[in-house]
Amino acid sequence: MYERQNITVSFARETLKKAKVIAASQDTSVSEILRNLLEDYVRQHDSYERARDSYLAILRDKKGYRLGTDGQATWKRGDLHERA
């Protein structure tokens, strides 16, 4: 488990009141709700960064991103649009 650190956050009074009611109805605390939300947010960000880094590594590879054409188009633009 990670060591925890306290922070100070301010909310509109009415928002905090409603959050406390919701937390109590779920048998939890506002702190726990915020902690879970922030942990999920960080996890999603980390997942995005890993996916982005993986994709960029493919693009940086000397072979590049393989489209199966070896850089040569075997068709004409008009053929793709069924133009005569």
C-alpha positions, 0 to 999 in steps of 0.5 A: 500500500502506498503512503498517503498524503493529505491535501486541501480541496475546496468545493461549493458548500451545496456540492459538499453537502450533497456529496456527504449525503450521497457518501452516507447513503453508500456507507462511505466517506467523501474522502473515499469517493474522491480517492477512488475517482482520482485513482481511476483518473490516474489509471486511465491517464497511465493507460493512455500514455502506455498505448500512445508510447506503444503506438509511437514506438511502432511508428519509429520502427525502421519498418514503420507501420506496415500497411501491406503495400510496401509503399506502392499503391496498386490502384488508381484513385479513380478506381477506388471511387468507381470513376470512369 
